[in-house]
Amino acid sequence: MRKLKKILIGAVAAFGLAAPALAAERAIIVLDGSGSMWAQIEGDARISIARETLSSVLAELPGDLELGLMSYGHREKGNCGDIEMLVEPAAGTGAAIAAAANKINPKGMTPLSDAVRLAAENLRFTEQKATVILITDGLETCEVDPCALGSELENQGIDFTAHVLGFGLSDEDGRAVACLAENTGGKYLSAQDGDDLVDALTAAVAEVAQADPAPEPEPEPAILDENFTIEAALAEGGELLNSGTGKGLAWELRQAGERVEFGYGVPTKQIAPGDYELFVRYGPIEQSQPVTITADTLAAPYFVLNAGKVIVRAYADEGEPVANGATIDVAYPGGDERAYTEAEFIVPAGEITVTAKVGQGEVSESFTLAAGETVEKELVAGVGLAVINASYVEGMTVEDSGMAVNLFKATKAIDGSREKVGFGYGPGDEYQLVPGDYVAMVKMGEAIAEAPFTIESGERTEVNVVLGAGVAAITMPGAYSFEMFSAKTDLQGNRQKVGFGYDAEHQTTLPGGDYVVVVTYDDDSETEASFSVTPGERTELTVEKGASKSKTK
C-alpha cells in the first residue's frame, strides 16, 4: 500500500507539474461509488483503498493544482441520475476531497459515462484544457456508450483527456471502457491485484511526466461558428428547455438512416451542412422532423413535446416522513414507469394514474395532466407497523437470528387456509401492514407458535409470540445418525418424528414435553434414550452406546 500511495502521489503531481509555464492544471477525479466498490483487492475493500490513497496523495499536491471530486452511485440504488459534484475544482482542495471520499457509501448504479460528461462540462472542456480521471470497478450500467462519449468529448474539447483506472476488470470488460480513454488520447490502466495496480500506474505516470507541454491553443475566432441548436417546449408557446431543464433531452441526426451526430441536453454546436432527420427523446416522448443545416444560418428546429411533469411522494401514514423504499408507479398514455421513495416523471399529457406501495399498503390516484403542467401528488398508504419478537416463555426473549416469521391475515378461507402477507427471519423484524387483524407464526427449531394481533393506521404494534419451548442439547459419541420422536404414541402405536441428523452433537428448540432419541451406530446397533424438555429451560443429554443420561438446567 505504501508503494501504491507513492505512485499515486507521483501521478497526480505530474498533472500539476508537467507544464509549469502554463496556467494551473484543472482536473476532476470521478470516483466510482457503486455497490461493487465493496469488493476486495488483496483483502482490502476497493473503496477503502481509494479513500486511503486519496488522503495520502492530496496531502502532497502542489498548492496551485485545481482539483475537484465527483462520485456516482453513492446515494441510492437503481438511479442512473445519482451523480454528484462533491468538491468543486479549486486550489487547496486536498483536505476537502479526502473528507468527502471518506463519506462515500457505495450502493447504486454505474453511470460512468454521464459522470465523465458532467465533469468535462464543469471543467469547460470546450474552452480550455481539461482532464478527467475516472476510477471504476465496473462497466456502464445506464445505457450510454462510453466509446462514443470519448469521441464526442475529443471532438468538442480544446485539449481534453480522460484516463480510466479499472479495478479487477476482465480483458473483455476492460476493452469496453478503455475506448473512453483511448478516444481522448488518454490511458486505460488495468489492475487485477495490488501489484498490477502499482505497475500500471507507474507506466502511466512515467508517460505523463515525460510528455511535452501542451501547445498553446489557436486563438478562438471572435464569432463562434455554431449553426445548430434545438428548441423544445412541453406545450405550445411554453418555456423552452434550457441547459438545466433540458438535461434529460437526447437527440441524434441521421442521414440515410445512419446516425451521424448525437448528444444530450440542448445543443449549440457546429454541424456539417446538409439535410438530416432529427430525432429527439425526452423521458418517454419521442419525436422527429427533417432539418436542413447550412453554414451561415442557425438551424433551430422547434418541438412541442405535449408533455408534463408529475412529482410523487409516498408516505406510510399522515404526518410521517417520506417512506424509504416505497415503490412508485406511474401509468400514462402508451406506457408506464417505476421509481422509489420520491420520484419525478416526465410523461405525455393525458390520463395519468400514480400508485404508491408502502409495505403491504397500496394507494392509487388518477388525474388528467395538461401539456406543460406540473402536478405534485402525496400518496398516503395508511399502514401501521408490526414488530415481531418471540420468547421461550414469558420474560425469556428469543435472540437467535434463526427464528423464522410468517405473517397471515387472520380470516380463513373456506378450506381453512390463510393468506400470507409477509415473512422474514430474526427477532425485531418489522412489517408495514394495512389496518386489520393478523396472525404471526414463529418457528424456532421444532417449536411453532402463533399470536393474533391487530394493526391500526400509523400505529406501532409490538407482537410477542410465546413458544412454550426449551432447548435440548444432545451429545452422542460415535453416532452415525439419530432420530428424535415425541414420546407419546398414536392409536397405531407410532411416535411422531420431530428431528433427525448425522452429527454426534445436536441442539434444537422443542415444545415442552417428553421425547425419545434413537441413536444408530456404524455397526447398525441402536441406543434409545428418553428425555424431557421444560419450557424456558435447557436440557442436556449424553447418549452413550448402550446407556444414556440427561441433565436439565
Solvent accessible surface area in square Angstrom, and as a share of the most:
residue,aa,sasa,rsa
1,M,85,0.38
2,R,198,0.72
3,K,128,0.54
4,L,10,0.05
5,K,41,0.17
6,K,144,0.61
7,I,32,0.16
8,L,29,0.15
9,I,27,0.14
10,G,28,0.27
11,A,14,0.11
12,V,10,0.06
13,A,18,0.14
14,A,11,0.09
15,F,28,0.12
16,G,14,0.14
17,L,105,0.52
18,A,38,0.29
19,A,8,0.06
20,P,115,0.72
21,A,102,0.79
22,L,57,0.28
23,A,90,0.70
24,A,42,0.33
25,E,22,0.10
26,R,54,0.20
27,A,3,0.02
28,I,0,0.00
29,I,4,0.02
30,V,0,0.00
31,L,0,0.00
32,D,0,0.00
33,G,0,0.00
34,S,3,0.02
35,G,29,0.28
36,S,56,0.36
37,M,0,0.00
38,W,117,0.41
39,A,44,0.34
40,Q,118,0.52
41,I,10,0.05
42,E,120,0.54
43,G,54,0.52
44,D,69,0.36
45,A,16,0.13
46,R,32,0.12
47,I,0,0.00
48,S,47,0.30
49,I,11,0.06
50,A,7,0.05
51,R,49,0.18
52,E,81,0.36
53,T,3,0.02
54,L,10,0.05
55,S,51,0.33
56,S,31,0.20
57,V,2,0.01
58,L,11,0.06
59,A,86,0.66
60,E,109,0.49
61,L,36,0.18
62,P,27,0.17
63,G,62,0.60
64,D,87,0.45
65,L,6,0.03
66,E,48,0.21
67,L,3,0.01
68,G,0,0.00
69,L,0,0.00
70,M,6,0.02
71,S,0,0.00
72,Y,0,0.00
73,G,0,0.00
74,H,17,0.08
75,R,119,0.44
76,E,80,0.36
77,K,153,0.65
78,G,56,0.54
79,N,52,0.27
80,C,50,0.30
81,G,55,0.53
82,D,2,0.01
83,I,25,0.13
84,E,56,0.25
85,M,46,0.20
86,L,51,0.25
87,V,18,0.10
88,E,104,0.46
89,P,16,0.10
90,A,43,0.33
91,A,57,0.44
92,G,68,0.66
93,T,17,0.10
94,G,13,0.13
95,A,87,0.68
96,A,52,0.40
97,I,0,0.00
98,A,14,0.11
99,A,50,0.39
100,A,18,0.14
101,A,0,0.00
102,N,84,0.43
103,K,167,0.71
104,I,4,0.02
105,N,75,0.38
106,P,4,0.03
107,K,69,0.29
108,G,15,0.14
109,M,61,0.27
110,T,9,0.05
111,P,0,0.00
112,L,0,0.00
113,S,0,0.00
114,D,42,0.22
115,A,0,0.00
116,V,0,0.00
117,R,19,0.07
118,L,62,0.31
119,A,0,0.00
120,A,0,0.00
121,E,85,0.38
122,N,52,0.26
123,L,0,0.00
124,R,128,0.47
125,F,9,0.04
126,T,63,0.36
127,E,96,0.43
128,Q,49,0.22
129,K,75,0.32
130,A,1,0.01
131,T,8,0.04
132,V,0,0.00
133,I,24,0.12
134,L,1,0.01
135,I,17,0.09
136,T,0,0.00
137,D,9,0.05
138,G,15,0.14
139,L,57,0.28
140,E,30,0.13
141,T,69,0.40
142,C,15,0.09
143,E,174,0.78
144,V,19,0.11
145,D,71,0.37
146,P,15,0.09
147,C,45,0.27
148,A,20,0.15
149,L,0,0.00
150,G,0,0.00
151,S,46,0.29
152,E,20,0.09
153,L,0,0.00
154,E,78,0.35
155,N,125,0.64
156,Q,59,0.26
157,G,15,0.15
158,I,72,0.36
159,D,50,0.26
160,F,6,0.03
161,T,28,0.16
162,A,1,0.00
163,H,23,0.10
164,V,0,0.00
165,L,11,0.05
166,G,0,0.00
167,F,6,0.02
168,G,29,0.28
169,L,11,0.06
170,S,60,0.39
171,D,111,0.58
172,E,126,0.56
173,D,47,0.24
174,G,4,0.04
175,R,157,0.57
176,A,44,0.34
177,V,1,0.00
178,A,8,0.06
179,C,18,0.11
180,L,0,0.00
181,A,0,0.00
182,E,106,0.48
183,N,53,0.27
184,T,5,0.03
185,G,67,0.64
186,G,6,0.06
187,K,76,0.32
188,Y,45,0.17
189,L,21,0.10
190,S,49,0.32
191,A,1,0.01
192,Q,96,0.43
193,D,51,0.27
194,G,15,0.15
195,D,104,0.54
196,D,55,0.29
197,L,4,0.02
198,V,13,0.07
199,D,91,0.47
200,A,19,0.15
201,L,7,0.04
202,T,62,0.36
203,A,66,0.51
204,A,13,0.10
205,V,26,0.15
206,A,44,0.34
207,E,89,0.40
208,V,27,0.16
209,A,63,0.48
210,Q,144,0.64
211,A,55,0.42
212,D,126,0.65
213,P,80,0.51
214,A,23,0.18
215,P,119,0.75
216,E,126,0.57
217,P,85,0.53
218,E,145,0.65
219,P,120,0.75
220,E,102,0.46
221,P,88,0.56
222,A,112,0.87
223,I,147,0.75
224,L,109,0.54
225,D,83,0.43
226,E,68,0.31
227,N,3,0.01
228,F,0,0.00
229,T,17,0.10
230,I,4,0.02
231,E,63,0.28
232,A,2,0.01
233,A,0,0.00
234,L,30,0.15
235,A,21,0.16
236,E,132,0.59
237,G,71,0.69
238,G,32,0.30
239,E,146,0.65
240,L,72,0.36
241,L,17,0.09
242,N,69,0.35
243,S,96,0.62
244,G,44,0.42
245,T,73,0.43
246,G,0,0.00
247,K,140,0.59
248,G,51,0.49
249,L,0,0.00
250,A,11,0.08
251,W,10,0.04
252,E,35,0.16
253,L,0,0.00
254,R,80,0.29
255,Q,68,0.30
256,A,113,0.88
257,G,63,0.60
258,E,121,0.54
259,R,121,0.44
260,V,70,0.40
261,E,58,0.26
262,F,34,0.14
263,G,3,0.03
264,Y,73,0.28
265,G,12,0.11
266,V,45,0.26
267,P,12,0.08
268,T,81,0.47
269,K,33,0.14
270,Q,90,0.40
271,I,2,0.01
272,A,68,0.53
273,P,82,0.51
274,G,23,0.22
275,D,102,0.53
276,Y,18,0.07
277,E,60,0.27
278,L,0,0.00
279,F,62,0.26
280,V,5,0.03
281,R,114,0.42
282,Y,16,0.06
283,G,42,0.41
284,P,45,0.29
285,I,14,0.07
286,E,127,0.57
287,Q,55,0.25
288,S,53,0.34
289,Q,50,0.22
290,P,103,0.65
291,V,15,0.09
292,T,86,0.50
293,I,2,0.01
294,T,55,0.32
295,A,69,0.54
296,D,130,0.68
297,T,82,0.48
298,L,98,0.49
299,A,13,0.10
300,A,37,0.29
301,P,13,0.08
302,Y,84,0.32
303,F,5,0.02
304,V,45,0.26
305,L,3,0.01
306,N,84,0.43
307,A,0,0.00
308,G,0,0.00
309,K,55,0.23
310,V,0,0.00
311,I,26,0.13
312,V,0,0.00
313,R,52,0.19
314,A,0,0.00
315,Y,31,0.12
316,A,17,0.13
317,D,24,0.13
318,E,133,0.59
319,G,86,0.82
320,E,76,0.34
321,P,105,0.66
322,V,43,0.25
323,A,11,0.09
324,N,140,0.72
325,G,59,0.57
326,A,2,0.01
327,T,26,0.15
328,I,0,0.00
329,D,39,0.20
330,V,0,0.00
331,A,47,0.36
332,Y,23,0.09
333,P,65,0.41
334,G,90,0.86
335,G,29,0.28
336,D,102,0.53
337,E,62,0.28
338,R,147,0.54
339,A,25,0.20
340,Y,117,0.44
341,T,34,0.20
342,E,86,0.39
343,A,9,0.07
344,E,106,0.47
345,F,8,0.03
346,I,29,0.15
347,V,0,0.00
348,P,27,0.17
349,A,22,0.17
350,G,22,0.21
351,E,114,0.51
352,I,1,0.00
353,T,46,0.27
354,V,0,0.00
355,T,26,0.15
356,A,0,0.00
357,K,89,0.38
358,V,3,0.02
359,G,35,0.34
360,Q,83,0.37
361,G,0,0.00
362,E,111,0.50
363,V,43,0.24
364,S,64,0.41
365,E,67,0.30
366,S,76,0.49
367,F,29,0.12
368,T,90,0.52
369,L,2,0.01
370,A,57,0.44
371,A,37,0.29
372,G,40,0.39
373,E,67,0.30
374,T,73,0.43
375,V,22,0.13
376,E,99,0.44
377,K,38,0.16
378,E,104,0.47
379,L,5,0.03
380,V,43,0.25
381,A,15,0.12
382,G,18,0.17
383,V,3,0.02
384,G,4,0.03
385,L,42,0.21
386,A,0,0.00
387,V,6,0.04
388,I,0,0.00
389,N,37,0.19
390,A,0,0.00
391,S,3,0.02
392,Y,32,0.12
393,V,44,0.25
394,E,134,0.60
395,G,81,0.78
396,M,83,0.37
397,T,78,0.46
398,V,0,0.00
399,E,146,0.65
400,D,69,0.36
401,S,86,0.55
402,G,48,0.46
403,M,0,0.00
404,A,22,0.17
405,V,1,0.00
406,N,36,0.19
407,L,0,0.00
408,F,29,0.12
409,K,81,0.34
410,A,35,0.27
411,T,114,0.66
412,K,123,0.52
413,A,56,0.43
414,I,187,0.95
415,D,112,0.58
416,G,41,0.39
417,S,59,0.38
418,R,54,0.20
419,E,102,0.46
420,K,104,0.44
421,V,15,0.09
422,G,13,0.13
423,F,136,0.57
424,G,11,0.11
425,Y,150,0.57
426,G,7,0.06
427,P,49,0.31
428,G,34,0.33
429,D,41,0.21
430,E,100,0.45
431,Y,24,0.09
432,Q,62,0.28
433,L,1,0.00
434,V,52,0.30
435,P,70,0.44
436,G,30,0.29
437,D,85,0.44
438,Y,6,0.02
439,V,12,0.07
440,A,0,0.00
441,M,48,0.21
442,V,0,0.00
443,K,84,0.36
444,M,16,0.07
445,G,32,0.31
446,E,71,0.32
447,A,1,0.00
448,I,94,0.48
449,A,19,0.15
450,E,81,0.36
451,A,15,0.12
452,P,112,0.71
453,F,19,0.08
454,T,74,0.43
455,I,2,0.01
456,E,106,0.48
457,S,48,0.31
458,G,35,0.34
459,E,93,0.42
460,R,138,0.50
461,T,29,0.17
462,E,107,0.48
463,V,7,0.04
464,N,69,0.36
465,V,0,0.00
466,V,57,0.33
467,L,12,0.06
468,G,28,0.27
469,A,0,0.00
470,G,1,0.01
471,V,25,0.14
472,A,1,0.01
473,A,16,0.12
474,I,3,0.01
475,T,51,0.29
476,M,0,0.00
477,P,60,0.38
478,G,61,0.59
479,A,18,0.14
480,Y,122,0.47
481,S,21,0.13
482,F,3,0.01
483,E,63,0.28
484,M,0,0.00
485,F,32,0.13
486,S,28,0.18
487,A,37,0.28
488,K,168,0.71
489,T,67,0.39
490,D,74,0.39
491,L,177,0.88
492,Q,140,0.62
493,G,48,0.46
494,N,90,0.46
495,R,78,0.28
496,Q,128,0.57
497,K,99,0.42
498,V,25,0.14
499,G,13,0.12
500,F,128,0.53
501,G,14,0.13
502,Y,142,0.54
503,D,89,0.46
504,A,44,0.34
505,E,123,0.55
506,H,49,0.22
507,Q,106,0.47
508,T,17,0.10
509,T,6,0.04
510,L,0,0.00
511,P,51,0.32
512,G,33,0.32
513,G,32,0.30
514,D,87,0.45
515,Y,13,0.05
516,V,8,0.05
517,V,0,0.00
518,V,17,0.10
519,V,0,0.00
520,T,32,0.19
521,Y,8,0.03
522,D,120,0.62
523,D,90,0.47
524,D,119,0.62
525,S,43,0.28
526,E,116,0.52
527,T,11,0.06
528,E,98,0.44
529,A,3,0.03
530,S,80,0.52
531,F,9,0.04
532,S,57,0.37
533,V,5,0.03
534,T,60,0.35
535,P,54,0.34
536,G,15,0.14
537,E,71,0.32
538,R,85,0.31
539,T,2,0.01
540,E,49,0.22
541,L,4,0.02
542,T,36,0.21
543,V,0,0.00
544,E,78,0.35
545,K,111,0.47
546,G,69,0.66
547,A,59,0.46
548,S,52,0.33
549,K,138,0.59
550,S,64,0.42
551,K,121,0.51
552,T,72,0.42
553,K,125,0.53
